[in-house]
Amino acid sequence: MSRVLLLSHGELAKEIWATSKMVLGEVSGVEYLTLPSGTDLTRYEADVRRKVEEADDGLLILTDIFGGTPFITASRVFATLEKKDQVEVVTGMNLAMVLQVFTFVGSMPVKELKEVAVAAGTEGIVDLRERV
């Protein structure tokens, strides 16, 4: 059903993908794009657009930080889409979020997958002093 695209500064998206693969094993329907320093931003946006266009069953884009280039690029691409209901963008990507999303990728519609991402990302932040 839905797919996932990880976007980040530097190699973070690749490393979160690799760590998730180590924990969960192979997960299909997941891709990432890195943004190394000095990347041609026009080409980067074209790459993001291509990934969005290839995902015709729904795409959840997870980006590292609000206001950063990966988020802004995803926002620009999203703004030009005719079928906005097929794409969701969530920022603040963390490992807890990604592991939970990868567990459900391909088995639920993109809007539900987005809700899983937001909940898991938020619940994954725990203050030890408040927990004890």
N, C-alpha and C positions, 0 to 999 in steps of 0.2 A: 504494500500500500504506500507508505511514506518512506522517504529517504532522509538522510542527514548530511549536512555539509558543515564542517568545522572551519572557521576562519580565525586567524590570529596574527599578531605581530610575530616576527621571527619564526622560530620553529615550534612554538608552543602547540599549535594544532596537530602537527605531526607527532609530537611527543605524547600528547594526551591520547591520540589515536593508538599509538604503540603501547602505551601503558594499559589502556582499556583492552587491547587485544591480549596482553599478557594475563590480565585478570579473567576475562570472559572467553577467550579464544576468538576464532574468526567470527566476524559479524559482517553480514552482507548489507548493502544499501547505505554504506557510509563512505564518505570521501572527505578530504581536507585540502585546503590551499594555504600555503605559507606565504608570508610577506617579509622576505629578508630586506634588510636595509638597502636602499638604492633601487628597489624594484620599480619598473616603469608602471605607474599607476593606471595609465590608460589600458595597458595590457592586462593588468590585474583585474580591472573592472570587466574587461571583455571575458576573462577566464571565469569570473564569478557568474556573469550573464550566461555563458555557455552551460555551466553546471545547472543553473536554474532552468534553462530551456530544456535540458536533457531529462529533467525530473518531472515527468508528466503526471505522476500519481500523487504528488504532494512532496514538499521539501521543507524541512526544518533547518534553518541556518542558525548555528550557534557561534557567537563571536566573543572575543575575550573581554573587551571593555567598552562601555558606553562612550561614544564620542571619538573612539579611535578610528583609524583608517579602515580596518576591516568592517566595522559597524557602519561607518558612513558609506562605504562602497556597497554593502548589502542594502542599505536604505535607498541609495540611488537606483539600484537595479529594481528593487521592490516598487519604487514610485512609478516606474515605467511599465509595469506589468499590466496586461489586460485582465488576467485571471488572478487577482490578488488573493482569492480564497484558497489557492493551492500552495501558497508560500507563507511561512511564519518565520519571524526573526526574533531571537532571544539573545540578549547580551549578558555578560557576567559568567561566561562558561567556566565551570570547574569540574574536577574529576568526578565528584559525587553525582553531579547532574548528568555528565556524559555516560557514566556507567548505567544509570537508571534508564536513560533514553535508549542506549544501545540494547538494553534488554527488551524493549518494546518496538524497536524500529522494524517496519515492515508489517506489523501486526495491528496497527491502529491508524486512524486518520490523522493527518498532520495537526489539526487543532487539538486533539486529545494528547498527542505526543508533546505539543508545546506546553500543555498543562502539567504533564509529567516533568518536563524540564524545569519549569519554574518552581514547582513544589520540591523536587529533589535538590535543586541548587540552594534553595532557601533552608531546607531542613538539614542539609549537609554542613551548615555552619553551626558549630556547637561550642559554647564556652564551658570549659571543664569545671570551673568554679561553680557555675550555676547547675551543673549536672550532678555534682557530688552532694 
